[in-house]
Amino acid sequence: SQQGEEDPQALSIQEGENATMNCSYKTSINNLQWYRQNSGRGLVHLILIRSNEREKHSGRLRVTLDTSKKSSSLLITASRAADTASYFCATDPQQGGKLIFGQGTELSVKP
Amino acid sequence: DTAVSQTPKYLVTQMGNDKSIKCEQNLGHDTMYWYKQDSKKFLKIMFSYNNKELIINETVPNRFSPKSPDKAHLNLHINSLELGDSAVYFCASSQGQGVGQPQHFGDGTRLSIL
């Protein structure tokens, strides 16, 4: 079964607002990654958080990881129209040897 | 310079035909992957190669055959195409053998079966 599930499936906000996306997973992991996919393009790696880390920042991105709840969140602050894309979490399970992707959150940022 | 490039970008063909998709990466990575993304954007791994050796082979019909002539190239050949093969196919690469490394994706090949 699918490892990662994302919530919400779709999110529409105004430019300047913050966007929060959540990811839940089922098994123990080595790390969790977030990717962005613009329409008609490939996935772009945003940030990787290891299982022993609780929070990580990269520019306007903030990722948290709660291994006890098996969940992660991606916060994009001060969103821009260019942030409009699908965002995917991907887990690297301790057992399995492959990245498993969630079904993504479709973010729409209106100018 | 494009890091991971796939050709063709679009592929429209008839059911029953055989087709190939090519992938090349210029990042010097050791590991390459093929993924299939369906119409609901669900992304699933198909194959993974490390230094030309197959390391992941998911439950993919044997009509799909990957070939890695060298570690910078991973091609995908599909025989007897079926309607259900319509999807976007992504090639990706990463450093080292650990799948936990960040992956770099091509822009995809959109395959449509008529």
HADDOCK unambig.tbl for C-alpha pairs under 7 A between the chains (distance, minus, plus):
assign (segid A and resid 31 and name CA) (segid B and resid 100 and name CA) 6.75 0.50 0.50
assign (segid A and resid 41 and name CA) (segid B and resid 107 and name CA) 4.64 0.50 0.50
assign (segid A and resid 41 and name CA) (segid B and resid 108 and name CA) 6.80 0.50 0.50
assign (segid A and resid 42 and name CA) (segid B and resid 105 and name CA) 5.39 0.50 0.50
assign (segid A and resid 42 and name CA) (segid B and resid 106 and name CA) 5.38 0.50 0.50
assign (segid A and resid 42 and name CA) (segid B and resid 107 and name CA) 4.11 0.50 0.50
assign (segid A and resid 42 and name CA) (segid B and resid 108 and name CA) 6.04 0.50 0.50
assign (segid A and resid 43 and name CA) (segid B and resid 105 and name CA) 5.64 0.50 0.50
assign (segid A and resid 44 and name CA) (segid B and resid 104 and name CA) 6.65 0.50 0.50
assign (segid A and resid 44 and name CA) (segid B and resid 105 and name CA) 6.77 0.50 0.50
assign (segid A and resid 45 and name CA) (segid B and resid 102 and name CA) 6.31 0.50 0.50
assign (segid A and resid 45 and name CA) (segid B and resid 103 and name CA) 6.69 0.50 0.50
assign (segid A and resid 45 and name CA) (segid B and resid 104 and name CA) 6.96 0.50 0.50
assign (segid A and resid 92 and name CA) (segid B and resid 100 and name CA) 5.52 0.50 0.50
assign (segid A and resid 97 and name CA) (segid B and resid 99 and name CA) 6.30 0.50 0.50
assign (segid A and resid 98 and name CA) (segid B and resid 99 and name CA) 5.60 0.50 0.50
assign (segid A and resid 99 and name CA) (segid B and resid 99 and name CA) 6.34 0.50 0.50
assign (segid A and resid 99 and name CA) (segid B and resid 100 and name CA) 6.98 0.50 0.50
assign (segid A and resid 101 and name CA) (segid B and resid 43 and name CA) 6.24 0.50 0.50
assign (segid A and resid 103 and name CA) (segid B and resid 41 and name CA) 6.23 0.50 0.50
assign (segid A and resid 103 and name CA) (segid B and resid 42 and name CA) 5.08 0.50 0.50
